[in-house]
């Protein structure tokens, strides 16, 4: 009896019964199970396939959209467009045609270029080059919002919405946006008096100021003419006088017409 007690209550025997034996039984059970039920057959096949597909789907899912380089308005436009396209694809990146998405985004007038990429974490990254509105072009009784290249971004129905934008007018004025902006940059100290620029004869500019005053610029070197006028105004307060027309078209000469001389 004491002999059996020693055997069954020996610490090594207890370890064998408590730890080794359960492991051996479990290993034998698993071996027999896989022996008669291989993983690629029977009821294993569907669960394993489902698990594999689920993992693939998680790796292919679009988890988020990141738009870079866009203003708040453009960001909203792009997000609305992509939301609909992603819904159609069920958020699966394999169902997305990035070239088609790019065409759809560049169709938005204020977009000049866009690059798309799907990051490893499932984020659809959208890098946008946006056209920046600079000036209003008044043509055919409508205001058009133009960028530096003269590209029309939108038709403006309410002039007051863009009250701080300068206005240009005249035929082909949209092709000379940067020249108009350079003229306005030279005259920045008097720009609070400037109402807009009118392209005359597709050759030169008239600067229209408040009080219906007009500065006639030459066809060649209009920026130099504006610089000279700027210096003259600083020294003589020329633009504060009762002048209706300043004609700078003749080199080295300024023709002045006062209101009383009309």
ChimeraX attribute file (.defattr): number of C-alpha atoms within 10 A of each C-alpha:
attribute: neighborCount
match mode: 1-to-1
recipient: residues
	/A:1	6
	/A:2	6
	/A:3	7
	/A:4	9
	/A:5	9
	/A:6	11
	/A:7	13
	/A:8	12
	/A:9	11
	/A:10	11
	/A:11	11
	/A:12	11
	/A:13	13
	/A:14	13
	/A:15	12
	/A:16	12
	/A:17	13
	/A:18	11
	/A:19	10
	/A:20	12
	/A:21	12
	/A:22	12
	/A:23	13
	/A:24	11
	/A:25	11
	/A:26	11
	/A:27	12
	/A:28	11
	/A:29	12
	/A:30	11
	/A:31	12
	/A:32	12
	/A:33	12
	/A:34	10
	/A:35	10
	/A:36	10
	/A:37	13
	/A:38	13
	/A:39	15
	/A:40	11
	/A:41	10
	/A:42	10
	/A:43	11
	/A:44	12
	/A:45	12
	/A:46	13
	/A:47	11
	/A:48	13
	/A:49	12
	/A:50	11
	/A:51	11
	/A:52	11
	/A:53	12
	/A:54	12
	/A:55	11
	/A:56	11
	/A:57	15
	/A:58	13
	/A:59	15
	/A:60	18
	/A:61	18
	/A:62	23
	/A:63	16
	/A:64	13
	/A:65	17
	/A:66	12
	/A:67	17
	/A:68	14
	/A:69	13
	/A:70	19
	/A:71	15
	/A:72	8
	/A:73	9
	/A:74	19
	/A:75	16
	/A:76	13
	/A:77	14
	/A:78	20
	/A:79	15
	/A:80	11
	/A:81	14
	/A:82	17
	/A:83	12
	/A:84	11
	/A:85	17
	/A:86	17
	/A:87	10
	/A:88	12
	/A:89	15
	/A:90	14
	/A:91	19
	/A:92	18
	/A:93	20
	/A:94	13
	/A:95	13
	/A:96	16
	/A:97	11
	/A:98	16
	/A:99	11
	/A:100	10
	/A:101	18
	/A:102	15
	/A:103	12
	/A:104	14
	/A:105	24
	/A:106	19
	/A:107	12
	/A:108	15
	/A:109	14
	/A:110	24
	/A:111	18
	/A:112	15
	/A:113	15
	/A:114	17
	/A:115	16
	/A:116	16
	/A:117	12
	/A:118	17
	/A:119	12
	/A:120	10
	/A:121	13
	/A:122	19
	/A:123	16
	/A:124	21
	/A:125	16
	/A:126	20
	/A:127	16
	/A:128	23
	/A:129	15
	/A:130	19
	/A:131	20
	/A:132	17
	/A:133	19
	/A:134	18
	/A:135	26
	/A:136	29
	/A:137	30
	/A:138	21
	/A:139	15
	/A:140	10
	/A:141	7
	/A:142	13
	/A:143	21
	/A:144	25
	/A:145	22
	/A:146	22
	/A:147	20
	/A:148	19
	/A:149	15
	/A:150	21
	/A:151	19
	/A:152	20
	/A:153	17
	/A:154	14
	/A:155	14
	/A:156	16
	/A:157	10
	/A:158	10
	/A:159	14
	/A:160	9
	/A:161	9
	/A:162	13
	/A:163	10
	/A:164	10
	/A:165	17
	/A:166	18
	/A:167	23
	/A:168	28
	/A:169	20
	/A:170	17
	/A:171	17
	/A:172	16
	/A:173	23
	/A:174	26
	/A:175	14
	/A:176	17
	/A:177	21
	/A:178	16
	/A:179	15
	/A:180	25
	/A:181	17
	/A:182	13
	/A:183	20
	/A:184	20
	/A:185	14
	/A:186	18
	/A:187	18
	/A:188	13
	/A:189	11
	/A:190	14
	/A:191	14
	/A:192	10
	/A:193	15
	/A:194	21
	/A:195	18
	/A:196	22
	/A:197	25
	/A:198	23
	/A:199	19
	/A:200	17
	/A:201	11
	/A:202	14
	/A:203	12
	/A:204	19
	/A:205	25
	/A:206	20
	/A:207	20
	/A:208	20
	/A:209	20
	/A:210	12
	/A:211	12
	/A:212	11
	/A:213	21
	/A:214	20
	/A:215	23
	/A:216	24
	/A:217	23
	/A:218	20
	/A:219	15
	/A:220	12
	/A:221	12
	/A:222	19
	/A:223	19
	/A:224	14
	/A:225	22
	/A:226	21
	/A:227	14
	/A:228	15
	/A:229	20
	/A:230	20
	/A:231	12
	/A:232	13
	/A:233	14
	/A:234	12
	/A:235	9
	/A:236	11
	/A:237	11
	/A:238	16
	/A:239	18
	/A:240	8
	/A:241	10
	/A:242	13
	/A:243	19
	/A:244	21
	/A:245	20
	/A:246	21
	/A:247	17
	/A:248	22
	/A:249	19
	/A:250	13
	/A:251	10
	/A:252	8
	/A:253	10
	/A:254	16
	/A:255	12
	/A:256	15
	/A:257	16
	/A:258	13
	/A:259	12
	/A:260	8
	/A:261	8
	/A:262	7
